[in-house]
Amino acid sequence: MTIDPSIFKAYDVRALYPSELNEPAAYLIGRAYVAYLESQAGASAAALQIAVCRDMRLASPSLTQSFIDGARDQGADITDFGLAATDMMYFAVASKGFDGGVQVTASHNPKQYNGMKMVRRNAVPLSGDAGIGEIREMVVGGTIPTAARPKGGYKTDEMLDAYVECVMGFINPAVIRPFNVVLDAGSGMAGLVAPRLFDRLPCHTTRLCFTVDGTFPDHEANPLIEENRRDIVERVIADKADIGIAWDGDADRCFFIDGTGEFIAGDFVTALLAESFLMKTMGEPIVYDVRASYAVKDTVAKYGGTALMNRVGHAFIKGRMRAENAVFGGEVTGHYYFRDYFFADNGFIPALLILELMSRKGQTLAELLAPLRAKYFISGEINTKVASMDLIDGRLKALAEAYADGHTYTVDGFSAEFPDWHFNVRASNTEPLLRLNLEGLTQAIMEQRRDEVLRIIRA
């Protein structure tokens, strides 16, 4: 069969089902995944132990079964944990000592998509630079090696109770105040996990879209899109809630709404989470991505930490955190990473930490954010389609020439800093897009410079 190599992305496998990703493809990916892990592990008499989980999408059960069949035929032993959030798969792999793990999910994508997120031992992610490219070549090129072992075994297990205890361990539940909270699970995997956490807190909760349903009957599970936040925003305002919390489909990201109904940028959340950690233990390293507001590094400095800027992408953030032993890392897109959670991202720990910070400081989320909003004026991420990938280098070169008088660097794309503003422009990993993030000392400066940079990008 012919498999489109484009289904293999920078950080996962993701594609339309069944035209691009289907059961025969999942079977081959299962075989190639095991072959890749074996090539990294070296000779061993023992079969690899692989954890497998899935989300609520309608095709996830059959894709999961096909992946399992392929992995077993390649000689791996499978433990099937069934329905789970992606960060639960990380927990299973790292806490139970598996050689690897796979989550069948398309994360926040619309319901016609599906995919796979893959890790190796200790929940270290596979990426285009390490693992996914090799799997792609084996699958597309028809070069999966013959299995070196007999067909692997299969068993089922569960981990929800142990996972909930781990996540609750990040806060002191006794300090949480009885806030009025609106939760939106987006019909995704948060509907499985969030009740087990919030039932243990004194908060009054209004729960939207908590029935796990891969048809997404109310809205898509992508809170970054404004229309998908409409229900939670309206309910937060109507209920005069202190905070709203929403999750994406596989629940490895959470997003926040303040009591006025305003969506909170991921860099501001990163700053608050950094404050939460540094209030407890000063001097810790904090990793943040190159797109972020200065609110992050300024907050880290204020509380005695060390701010480490890094390339965008979970594989790069996790790698830097391991190298620096950083206690926390954050990306503006809502991925938050924790040293004491195996350096992996988690969609529920941030929700609990923000509630704990609100409780300790006796403030609503809007009150916590007020000093940041008064000082930092950010554009948010603005995407511009480019006619082809070939033109991207030319646009970045034009920006480098136009802003050569600033402090410039190329950690990820092109960045320039000036006394009263700064920006980053980087290419998408998967499509011909340029992504702009810009910040100014005032709203007027931000808007002026934003429009100026966009004119060059869109020339």
C-alpha positions in Angstrom: 0.0 0.0 0.0 1.0 3.6 -0.6 1.3 5.8 2.5 1.7 9.6 2.3 4.9 10.6 4.0 3.3 13.9 5.1 1.3 12.2 7.8 4.6 12.1 9.8 4.9 15.5 11.4 7.6 17.2 13.5 6.3 15.8 16.8 3.7 13.1 16.0 1.7 11.3 13.3 -1.5 13.2 12.4 -3.7 13.0 9.3 -7.2 12.7 7.9 -9.0 9.4 8.7 -9.3 7.1 6.7 -8.0 8.7 3.5 -4.5 9.4 4.9 -4.2 7.5 8.1 -6.1 4.2 8.4 -5.8 0.7 10.0 -3.3 -0.8 7.5 -1.0 2.3 8.0 -1.4 2.0 11.8 -0.3 -1.6 11.7 2.8 -0.7 9.8 3.6 2.2 12.2 3.2 -0.2 15.1 5.8 -2.5 13.5 8.2 0.3 12.6 7.9 1.9 16.0 9.0 -1.3 17.7 11.8 -1.8 15.2 13.0 1.7 15.9 13.1 1.2 19.6 14.9 -2.1 19.2 17.5 -0.4 17.0 18.1 2.1 19.8 18.1 -0.4 22.6 20.7 -2.8 21.1 20.7 -6.6 21.5 18.5 -7.9 24.3 16.9 -11.2 25.0 13.8 -9.5 26.5 10.8 -8.3 24.5 10.1 -4.5 24.6 7.3 -3.5 27.0 5.0 -0.9 25.4 2.1 1.0 26.9 -0.8 2.0 24.6 -3.6 4.4 25.2 -6.2 6.1 23.1 -8.5 9.1 23.0 -12.3 9.3 22.4 -12.2 9.7 18.6 -14.5 7.3 16.7 -11.7 5.6 14.8 -9.3 5.4 17.8 -10.3 1.9 18.9 -9.7 0.3 15.5 -6.5 2.3 14.9 -5.3 1.3 18.3 -6.0 -2.3 17.7 -4.1 -2.2 14.4 -1.1 -0.5 16.0 -1.1 -3.1 18.7 -1.3 -5.9 16.2 1.7 -4.5 14.3 3.7 -3.9 17.5 3.0 -7.5 18.7 3.9 -9.0 15.4 7.2 -7.2 15.6 7.8 -8.9 19.0 6.8 -6.3 21.6 4.6 -7.0 24.7 1.7 -4.6 24.9 -0.1 -3.3 28.0 -3.4 -1.6 26.9 -4.6 1.1 29.2 -7.6 2.0 27.1 -9.1 5.5 27.2 -6.7 8.0 28.6 -5.5 11.6 28.4 -2.1 11.9 26.7 -0.4 12.9 29.9 -1.7 9.7 31.4 0.3 7.8 28.8 3.4 9.7 29.9 2.7 8.8 33.5 2.2 5.1 32.6 5.5 4.9 30.7 7.6 6.8 33.2 6.2 5.5 36.4 5.9 1.9 35.5 9.2 1.5 33.6 7.9 0.8 30.1 10.3 0.9 27.1 7.9 3.2 25.2 4.4 4.3 24.8 1.9 5.5 22.2 -1.2 7.6 22.5 -3.7 7.3 19.6 -5.0 10.9 19.3 -5.2 13.9 17.0 -5.1 16.2 20.0 -7.1 19.4 19.2 -7.7 18.7 15.6 -11.3 18.4 14.2 -13.1 15.1 14.4 -12.1 13.9 10.9 -8.4 13.6 12.0 -6.5 11.1 14.0 -2.9 10.3 14.8 -0.3 9.1 17.3 2.0 10.6 19.9 5.0 8.3 20.6 7.6 8.2 23.4 10.4 6.0 24.5 11.6 5.1 28.0 11.0 7.8 30.6 8.4 9.4 28.4 11.1 11.0 26.2 9.3 12.1 23.0 10.0 10.9 19.5 10.3 13.7 17.1 11.2 14.4 13.4 14.8 14.6 14.5 14.8 11.5 16.6 12.5 8.6 15.8 9.6 9.8 13.6 11.9 10.3 10.6 13.2 6.8 10.9 9.7 5.3 11.3 8.6 7.3 8.3 11.4 5.9 6.2 10.7 2.3 7.2 6.9 2.6 6.6 7.0 4.6 3.3 10.1 2.8 2.0 8.8 -0.7 2.9 12.0 -1.5 4.9 10.6 -2.6 8.2 13.0 -5.4 9.3 11.7 -8.9 9.9 10.7 -9.5 13.5 13.6 -10.8 15.6 11.2 -12.3 18.2 8.0 -14.3 18.4 4.7 -12.5 18.6 4.5 -10.4 21.7 2.0 -10.7 24.6 -1.1 -8.6 25.4 -2.7 -7.5 28.6 -4.8 -4.6 30.0 -4.2 -2.4 33.0 -5.5 0.8 34.5 -3.7 3.8 36.1 -6.3 6.5 36.8 -6.2 6.3 40.6 -2.4 6.5 40.7 -2.3 9.3 38.1 -4.8 11.4 40.1 -2.7 10.9 43.3 0.4 12.1 41.4 -1.3 15.2 40.0 -2.9 16.1 43.4 0.6 15.9 44.9 1.6 19.2 43.2 -0.6 21.3 45.5 -1.8 21.5 49.1 -5.5 20.9 48.7 -6.2 22.3 52.1 -5.3 25.8 51.0 -7.7 25.9 48.1 -10.5 28.4 48.6 -14.1 27.7 47.5 -13.8 29.5 44.1 -16.6 29.6 41.6 -15.1 27.7 38.6 -16.4 26.9 35.1 -14.8 23.9 33.4 -15.1 22.9 29.7 -13.8 19.5 28.8 -14.7 19.9 25.1 -16.2 16.4 25.0 -12.6 15.2 25.3 -10.5 13.3 27.7 -10.7 15.9 30.4 -14.2 14.6 30.9 -12.6 11.4 32.3 -10.0 13.0 34.5 -11.3 16.4 35.7 -14.1 15.0 37.9 -11.7 12.9 39.8 -9.6 16.0 40.7 -12.3 18.6 41.2 -14.4 16.4 43.4 -11.6 16.6 45.9 -11.6 20.4 46.0 -13.9 22.8 47.7 -14.6 24.7 44.5 -18.1 25.1 43.1 -17.8 23.9 39.6 -20.0 24.2 36.5 -19.1 21.4 34.1 -19.5 21.8 30.3 -19.1 19.1 27.7 -18.0 16.5 30.2 -19.4 13.5 28.3 -16.5 12.0 26.4 -17.7 12.0 22.8 -15.6 11.8 19.7 -18.3 13.4 17.6 -17.7 16.7 19.5 -21.5 17.6 19.5 -21.0 21.0 21.1 -17.8 22.4 19.7 -14.3 21.3 18.6 -11.9 20.6 21.4 -9.5 23.4 20.5 -9.8 26.3 23.0 -7.3 28.4 21.0 -10.0 29.1 18.5 -12.4 31.8 19.7 -15.6 30.2 18.6 -14.8 27.1 20.7 -14.5 29.2 23.8 -17.9 30.9 23.4 -19.8 28.5 25.7 -17.3 28.8 28.6 -16.9 32.6 28.2 -20.7 33.1 28.3 -21.0 30.8 31.3 -18.2 32.5 33.2 -19.8 35.9 32.8 -23.3 34.6 33.5 -22.2 32.8 36.7 -19.8 35.6 37.8 -17.2 32.9 38.1 -13.7 33.5 39.4 -12.1 31.5 36.7 -12.8 29.3 33.6 -10.6 26.4 32.6 -10.8 24.5 29.2 -8.9 21.6 27.8 -8.1 20.4 24.3 -9.1 17.0 23.0 -6.4 14.8 24.5 -6.3 17.0 27.6 -2.5 17.6 27.7 -3.1 21.4 27.5 -5.4 23.6 29.5 -6.5 27.2 28.9 -7.7 29.9 31.2 -10.5 32.5 31.2 -10.7 35.2 33.8 -13.8 36.4 35.5 -14.4 39.1 32.9 -14.5 36.4 30.1 -11.1 37.3 28.7 -8.9 34.5 27.4 -5.4 34.4 29.0 -2.3 34.3 26.8 0.0 31.3 27.4 3.0 33.5 28.2 1.1 35.2 31.1 0.1 31.7 32.4 3.7 30.7 32.2 4.7 33.7 34.2 2.1 32.9 36.9 3.1 29.2 37.0 6.8 30.3 37.3 5.8 32.5 40.3 4.0 29.6 41.8 7.1 27.4 41.8 9.5 30.1 42.8 7.4 31.1 45.8 8.0 27.6 47.1 11.6 27.1 46.0 13.7 30.1 45.0 16.6 29.9 42.6 15.2 27.2 40.3 15.7 27.3 36.5 12.6 28.0 34.4 12.5 27.3 30.6 10.3 29.4 28.3 10.0 29.6 24.5 11.5 32.2 22.3 8.0 33.7 21.5 7.1 34.6 25.0 6.4 38.0 26.6 9.1 39.5 28.8 6.6 38.9 31.6 8.1 35.5 31.9 11.7 36.4 32.3 10.9 39.4 34.5 8.7 37.3 36.8 11.4 34.7 37.1 14.0 37.3 37.9 11.7 38.9 40.5 11.3 35.7 42.4 15.0 34.7 42.2 14.9 32.1 39.5 17.0 31.6 36.3 15.1 32.2 33.1 16.2 30.1 30.1 14.9 30.9 26.7 14.6 28.0 24.3 13.6 26.8 20.8 9.8 26.1 20.4 8.6 22.5 20.5 8.0 20.0 23.2 11.0 17.8 22.3 13.3 20.8 22.6 11.8 22.2 25.8 11.9 18.8 27.5 15.5 18.2 26.4 16.6 21.6 27.8 14.7 21.0 31.0 16.5 17.7 31.5 19.8 19.2 30.7 19.3 22.1 33.2 17.2 20.2 35.7 14.6 23.0 35.3 11.6 22.8 37.7 9.1 24.1 35.1 8.8 25.0 31.4 6.1 26.7 29.5 5.1 27.5 25.9 2.7 30.2 24.7 0.5 27.5 23.1 -0.6 26.1 26.4 1.9 23.3 26.9 3.4 23.3 30.5 6.1 20.9 31.6 7.2 19.8 35.0 10.4 18.3 36.4 8.5 16.3 39.0 6.2 14.9 36.3 9.1 13.2 34.4 9.9 16.5 32.5 6.6 15.9 30.6 3.7 18.2 29.9 0.4 17.9 31.8 -3.0 19.5 31.3 -4.3 19.3 34.9 -1.3 20.3 37.1 -1.5 23.9 35.7 -5.2 24.2 36.6 -4.5 23.1 40.2 -1.4 25.4 40.6 -3.3 28.4 39.4 -6.1 27.8 41.8 -3.5 27.3 44.6 -1.8 30.6 43.6 -5.2 32.4 43.7 -5.8 30.9 47.1 -2.5 31.7 48.6 -2.6 35.3 47.4 -6.3 35.8 48.0 -6.9 37.1 44.5 -9.1 36.3 41.5 -7.3 35.3 38.3 -8.1 38.8 36.9 -6.4 40.4 39.9 -3.4 38.1 39.6 -3.1 39.2 35.9 -3.6 43.0 36.4 0.1 43.9 37.0 1.1 41.9 33.8 -1.6 43.4 31.7 -0.6 46.9 32.8 3.0 46.4 31.7 3.1 44.0 28.8 1.3 44.5 25.6 1.5 41.4 23.3 0.2 40.8 19.8 -0.6 37.1 20.3 0.5 34.7 17.5 -0.3 36.0 14.0 0.0 33.6 11.2 0.7 34.6 7.6 0.4 32.1 4.7 3.3 32.2 2.3 3.0 31.0 -1.3 5.5 28.2 -0.8 8.0 26.9 1.8 10.8 28.1 -0.6 9.9 31.8 0.1 10.2 31.5 3.9 14.0 32.0 4.0 13.7 35.1 1.8 11.1 36.7 4.2 13.3 35.9 7.2 16.3 37.5 5.4 14.3 40.6 4.7 13.4 40.9 8.3 17.0 40.4 9.3 18.1 43.3 7.0 15.3 45.6 8.1 16.1 45.2 11.8 19.8 44.7 11.8 20.2 47.6 14.2 18.5 45.7 17.0 19.8 42.9 19.2 19.1 39.9 16.9 19.3 36.2 17.3 18.2 33.0 15.4 17.4 30.6 18.2 14.2 29.7 16.3 13.4 31.7 13.2 14.4 35.4 13.5 14.2 37.6 16.6 15.1 41.2 17.3 15.0 43.2 20.5 14.8 47.0 20.9 14.4 49.2 24.0 10.7 49.5 23.7 9.7 46.4 21.7 10.8 42.9 20.5 9.5 40.2 18.1 10.0 36.7 16.9 9.1 35.3 13.4 9.4 31.6 12.8 8.3 29.2 10.2 5.6 26.5 10.8 7.1 23.0 11.0 4.3 21.5 8.8 3.0 24.2 6.4 4.0 27.4 4.5 3.2 29.8 7.4 5.2 32.4 9.1 4.2 33.0 12.8 4.7 36.4 14.4 4.8 37.2 18.1 5.5 40.8 19.1 5.5 42.8 22.3 5.7 46.6 23.0 5.9 48.7 26.1 2.5 50.3 25.2 -0.5 49.2 23.2 0.3 51.9 20.6 3.9 50.7 20.2 2.8 47.1 19.9 0.2 47.9 17.2 2.5 50.2 15.2 5.4 47.7 15.2 3.1 44.7 14.6 1.8 46.4 11.4 5.3 47.3 10.3 6.6 43.8 10.6 3.6 42.3 9.0 4.1 44.6 6.0 7.5 43.1 5.4 6.3 39.5 6.0 3.4 40.1 3.5 5.2 42.1 0.9 
